[in-house]
Amino acid sequence: MLQNRRSAVEAVTPLFHSAEASNDLAAADTASCYAALLRARVDNRLSVTTGAEMIGKMFEAIKAQQQARELMREAHLTTPEVIRAMGLERMYGDSSPCPPTDNPFTSAEVVTLPSASAA
Protein backbone atom coordinates (compact mmCIF):
# COMPACT_ATOMS: atom_id res chain seq x y z
CA MET A 1 0.00 0.00 0.00
CA LEU A 2 2.84 2.44 0.79
CA GLN A 3 4.35 1.72 -2.61
CA ASN A 4 1.04 2.71 -4.26
CA ARG A 5 0.98 5.91 -2.24
CA ARG A 6 4.56 6.70 -3.17
CA SER A 7 3.71 6.04 -6.82
CA ALA A 8 0.83 8.50 -6.47
CA VAL A 9 3.19 11.17 -5.12
CA GLU A 10 5.62 10.52 -7.95
CA ALA A 11 2.80 10.78 -10.50
CA VAL A 12 1.36 14.01 -9.08
CA THR A 13 4.65 15.85 -8.49
CA PRO A 14 5.58 16.50 -12.16
CA LEU A 15 1.98 17.44 -12.94
CA PHE A 16 2.03 19.97 -10.10
CA HIS A 17 5.32 21.43 -11.35
CA SER A 18 3.94 21.57 -14.89
CA ALA A 19 0.86 23.43 -13.67
CA GLU A 20 3.07 25.95 -11.88
CA ALA A 21 5.23 26.48 -14.95
CA SER A 22 2.18 26.83 -17.20
CA ASN A 23 0.75 29.46 -14.86
CA ASP A 24 4.01 31.41 -14.91
CA LEU A 25 4.21 31.26 -18.72
CA ALA A 26 0.60 32.36 -19.10
CA ALA A 27 1.15 35.30 -16.76
CA ALA A 28 4.34 36.30 -18.58
CA ASP A 29 2.64 36.06 -21.99
CA THR A 30 -0.34 38.08 -20.78
CA ALA A 31 1.92 40.75 -19.29
CA SER A 32 3.95 40.94 -22.51
CA CYS A 33 0.78 41.33 -24.56
CA TYR A 34 -0.51 43.96 -22.14
CA ALA A 35 2.71 45.95 -22.49
CA ALA A 36 2.70 45.59 -26.29
CA LEU A 37 -0.86 46.90 -26.49
CA LEU A 38 0.02 49.93 -24.39
CA ARG A 39 3.19 50.54 -26.42
CA ALA A 40 1.26 50.23 -29.71
CA ARG A 41 -1.29 52.74 -28.51
CA VAL A 42 1.44 55.22 -27.55
CA ASP A 43 3.56 54.63 -30.65
CA ASN A 44 0.56 55.17 -32.92
CA ARG A 45 -0.65 58.20 -30.98
CA LEU A 46 -4.06 56.64 -30.41
CA SER A 47 -6.62 57.92 -27.96
CA VAL A 48 -6.32 56.66 -24.40
CA THR A 49 -9.78 55.18 -24.86
CA THR A 50 -8.69 52.99 -27.79
CA GLY A 51 -8.60 49.43 -26.54
CA ALA A 52 -9.24 50.57 -22.98
CA GLU A 53 -11.70 47.78 -22.23
CA MET A 54 -9.36 45.13 -23.64
CA ILE A 55 -6.40 46.53 -21.73
CA GLY A 56 -8.45 46.65 -18.52
CA LYS A 57 -9.55 43.03 -18.95
CA MET A 58 -5.96 41.95 -19.56
CA PHE A 59 -4.87 43.76 -16.40
CA GLU A 60 -7.54 41.85 -14.47
CA ALA A 61 -6.30 38.61 -16.06
CA ILE A 62 -2.75 39.33 -14.89
CA LYS A 63 -4.04 39.90 -11.35
CA ALA A 64 -5.99 36.62 -11.51
CA GLN A 65 -2.91 34.76 -12.73
CA GLN A 66 -0.90 36.17 -9.85
CA GLN A 67 -3.62 35.04 -7.45
CA ALA A 68 -3.50 31.55 -9.01
CA ARG A 69 0.29 31.49 -8.60
CA GLU A 70 -0.03 32.47 -4.94
CA LEU A 71 -2.59 29.70 -4.39
CA MET A 72 -0.22 27.18 -5.98
CA ARG A 73 2.54 28.38 -3.64
CA GLU A 74 0.21 27.95 -0.66
CA ALA A 75 -0.74 24.48 -1.89
CA HIS A 76 2.96 23.63 -2.11
CA LEU A 77 3.39 24.55 1.54
CA THR A 78 0.88 21.85 2.53
CA THR A 79 2.99 19.06 0.96
CA PRO A 80 4.59 17.89 4.24
CA GLU A 81 1.13 17.59 5.81
CA VAL A 82 -0.09 15.48 2.87
CA ILE A 83 3.03 13.29 3.02
CA ARG A 84 2.42 12.67 6.73
CA ALA A 85 -1.28 11.92 6.13
CA MET A 86 -0.28 9.35 3.50
CA GLY A 87 2.14 7.68 5.93
CA LEU A 88 5.16 8.49 3.75
CA GLU A 89 7.15 10.63 6.18
CA ARG A 90 9.76 7.86 6.56
CA MET A 91 10.40 8.01 2.80
CA TYR A 92 10.54 11.79 2.61
CA GLY A 93 11.36 12.79 6.17
CA ASP A 94 9.83 15.92 7.62
CA SER A 95 10.52 17.88 4.50
CA SER A 96 8.70 18.17 1.22
CA PRO A 97 9.83 16.24 -1.85
CA CYS A 98 9.38 19.57 -3.67
CA PRO A 99 11.95 22.35 -3.98
CA PRO A 100 11.55 25.38 -1.70
CA THR A 101 9.09 27.99 -2.91
CA ASP A 102 10.15 30.95 -0.81
CA ASN A 103 11.59 33.92 -2.65
CA PRO A 104 15.42 33.70 -2.46
CA PHE A 105 15.82 37.43 -3.00
CA THR A 106 16.30 39.63 0.02
CA SER A 107 15.51 42.92 -1.69
CA ALA A 108 13.51 44.11 -4.65
CA GLU A 109 15.35 44.87 -7.85
CA VAL A 110 14.34 48.13 -9.48
CA VAL A 111 13.99 47.91 -13.24
CA THR A 112 14.09 51.11 -15.27
CA LEU A 113 11.85 51.06 -18.33
CA PRO A 114 12.74 53.06 -21.44
CA SER A 115 10.64 56.13 -22.07
CA ALA A 116 8.23 56.26 -25.02
CA SER A 117 10.44 58.82 -26.77
CA ALA A 118 13.52 56.53 -26.52
CA ALA A 119 11.79 53.76 -28.46
C-alpha positions as CSV (number, residue, x, y, z in Angstrom):
1,M,0.0,0.0,0.0
2,L,2.8,2.4,0.8
3,Q,4.3,1.7,-2.6
4,N,1.0,2.7,-4.3
5,R,1.0,5.9,-2.2
6,R,4.6,6.7,-3.2
7,S,3.7,6.0,-6.8
8,A,0.8,8.5,-6.5
9,V,3.2,11.2,-5.1
10,E,5.6,10.5,-8.0
11,A,2.8,10.8,-10.5
12,V,1.4,14.0,-9.1
13,T,4.7,15.9,-8.5
14,P,5.6,16.5,-12.2
15,L,2.0,17.4,-12.9
16,F,2.0,20.0,-10.1
17,H,5.3,21.4,-11.3
18,S,3.9,21.6,-14.9
19,A,0.9,23.4,-13.7
20,E,3.1,25.9,-11.9
21,A,5.2,26.5,-14.9
22,S,2.2,26.8,-17.2
23,N,0.8,29.5,-14.9
24,D,4.0,31.4,-14.9
25,L,4.2,31.3,-18.7
26,A,0.6,32.4,-19.1
27,A,1.1,35.3,-16.8
28,A,4.3,36.3,-18.6
29,D,2.6,36.1,-22.0
30,T,-0.3,38.1,-20.8
31,A,1.9,40.7,-19.3
32,S,4.0,40.9,-22.5
33,C,0.8,41.3,-24.6
34,Y,-0.5,44.0,-22.1
35,A,2.7,45.9,-22.5
36,A,2.7,45.6,-26.3
37,L,-0.9,46.9,-26.5
38,L,0.0,49.9,-24.4
39,R,3.2,50.5,-26.4
40,A,1.3,50.2,-29.7
41,R,-1.3,52.7,-28.5
42,V,1.4,55.2,-27.5
43,D,3.6,54.6,-30.7
44,N,0.6,55.2,-32.9
45,R,-0.7,58.2,-31.0
46,L,-4.1,56.6,-30.4
47,S,-6.6,57.9,-28.0
48,V,-6.3,56.7,-24.4
49,T,-9.8,55.2,-24.9
50,T,-8.7,53.0,-27.8
51,G,-8.6,49.4,-26.5
52,A,-9.2,50.6,-23.0
53,E,-11.7,47.8,-22.2
54,M,-9.4,45.1,-23.6
55,I,-6.4,46.5,-21.7
56,G,-8.5,46.7,-18.5
57,K,-9.5,43.0,-19.0
58,M,-6.0,42.0,-19.6
59,F,-4.9,43.8,-16.4
60,E,-7.5,41.8,-14.5
61,A,-6.3,38.6,-16.1
62,I,-2.7,39.3,-14.9
63,K,-4.0,39.9,-11.4
64,A,-6.0,36.6,-11.5
65,Q,-2.9,34.8,-12.7
66,Q,-0.9,36.2,-9.8
67,Q,-3.6,35.0,-7.5
68,A,-3.5,31.6,-9.0
69,R,0.3,31.5,-8.6
70,E,0.0,32.5,-4.9
71,L,-2.6,29.7,-4.4
72,M,-0.2,27.2,-6.0
73,R,2.5,28.4,-3.6
74,E,0.2,28.0,-0.7
75,A,-0.7,24.5,-1.9
76,H,3.0,23.6,-2.1
77,L,3.4,24.5,1.5
78,T,0.9,21.8,2.5
79,T,3.0,19.1,1.0
80,P,4.6,17.9,4.2
81,E,1.1,17.6,5.8
82,V,-0.1,15.5,2.9
83,I,3.0,13.3,3.0
84,R,2.4,12.7,6.7
85,A,-1.3,11.9,6.1
86,M,-0.3,9.4,3.5
87,G,2.1,7.7,5.9
88,L,5.2,8.5,3.8
89,E,7.1,10.6,6.2
90,R,9.8,7.9,6.6
91,M,10.4,8.0,2.8
92,Y,10.5,11.8,2.6
93,G,11.4,12.8,6.2
94,D,9.8,15.9,7.6
95,S,10.5,17.9,4.5
96,S,8.7,18.2,1.2
97,P,9.8,16.2,-1.9
98,C,9.4,19.6,-3.7
99,P,11.9,22.3,-4.0
100,P,11.5,25.4,-1.7
101,T,9.1,28.0,-2.9
102,D,10.2,30.9,-0.8
103,N,11.6,33.9,-2.6
104,P,15.4,33.7,-2.5
105,F,15.8,37.4,-3.0
106,T,16.3,39.6,0.0
107,S,15.5,42.9,-1.7
108,A,13.5,44.1,-4.6
109,E,15.4,44.9,-7.8
110,V,14.3,48.1,-9.5
111,V,14.0,47.9,-13.2
112,T,14.1,51.1,-15.3
113,L,11.8,51.1,-18.3
114,P,12.7,53.1,-21.4
115,S,10.6,56.1,-22.1
116,A,8.2,56.3,-25.0
117,S,10.4,58.8,-26.8
118,A,13.5,56.5,-26.5
119,A,11.8,53.8,-28.5
